Amino acid sequence: MMIRLLPVLILPLLAACETAPPAPPTVVASTTTLSVSPESPARPMDEVPQQNLLANGDRQYGFASGCRIVVEPRRAVVKSETGACELHHRDIALLYASGD
């Protein structure tokens, strides 16, 4: 009895294994590349700061607006800010400091 049911169970499994996987979807779209000059970024939050290592080990990040942010040597913690700093300047400095 079991031998008669065996082909009925195995044939669908073999048929499923024989089929080719579906082709990946093709994407038809144009790609645009965003070119941002480091001297004058289109968005202020894209600015790359100038990084300096101070004598006491602190890291200083300077921006074009005159903002200077000093970060502790071992942790990404802001010690001081001077100049015309905005929130995105602090965020960028902490982002760079956390990567060091």
C-alpha positions in Angstrom: 0.0 0.0 0.0 2.8 2.4 0.9 4.7 1.6 -2.2 1.8 2.7 -4.4 1.7 6.1 -2.6 5.4 6.7 -2.8 5.4 7.9 -6.5 2.5 10.2 -5.8 4.5 11.9 -3.0 7.8 12.0 -4.7 6.8 13.2 -8.2 5.6 16.6 -7.1 8.8 17.1 -5.1 10.9 16.2 -8.1 8.9 18.5 -10.3 9.4 21.4 -7.9 13.2 20.8 -7.9 13.4 20.7 -11.7 11.9 24.1 -12.3 14.2 27.0 -12.8 14.2 29.8 -10.2 12.4 32.9 -11.2 14.4 35.5 -13.0 15.3 38.6 -11.0 13.2 41.6 -11.8 14.7 44.0 -14.3 14.8 47.6 -13.2 14.4 50.2 -15.9 15.3 53.5 -14.5 18.0 56.1 -15.1 20.6 56.6 -12.4 21.7 60.0 -11.4 24.9 60.7 -9.6 25.1 63.5 -7.1 28.3 65.4 -7.3 29.0 67.6 -4.3 32.0 69.8 -4.2 33.8 69.7 -0.8 34.3 73.5 -1.0 30.6 74.4 -1.3 28.2 71.6 -0.4 24.6 71.9 -1.7 23.3 71.1 1.8 25.0 72.4 5.0 24.8 69.0 6.6 27.0 67.5 3.8 30.0 69.7 4.8 33.2 67.8 5.7 35.0 69.4 8.6 38.7 70.1 9.0 40.1 67.8 11.6 42.9 68.8 13.9 44.5 67.0 16.8 45.4 69.4 19.6 48.4 69.1 21.9 46.4 67.7 24.8 44.9 64.9 22.6 41.6 66.6 22.0 40.2 66.6 18.5 39.0 69.8 16.9 36.6 69.9 14.0 36.4 73.2 12.1 33.7 74.3 9.6 33.5 77.0 6.9 31.1 79.1 9.0 33.8 79.5 11.7 32.3 77.0 14.0 35.0 75.0 16.0 34.0 72.0 18.0 36.4 70.3 20.4 35.8 66.7 21.3 37.4 64.6 24.1 40.3 62.4 23.1 38.9 59.0 23.9 35.1 59.5 23.7 32.8 61.2 21.3 31.8 63.9 23.9 31.7 67.6 23.0 34.0 69.7 25.3 33.5 73.1 23.8 32.0 75.0 20.9 33.2 78.3 19.5 31.9 80.4 16.7 28.6 80.2 14.8 27.7 76.6 15.5 24.4 75.0 14.5 23.0 71.6 15.5 24.2 69.9 12.4 27.8 71.0 13.0 27.7 69.2 16.4 26.1 66.1 14.8 28.8 66.0 12.1 31.6 66.4 14.6 30.3 63.7 16.8 29.8 61.4 13.8 33.4 61.9 12.7 34.7 61.5 16.3 32.8 58.3 16.8 34.6 56.8 13.8 38.0 57.7 15.0 
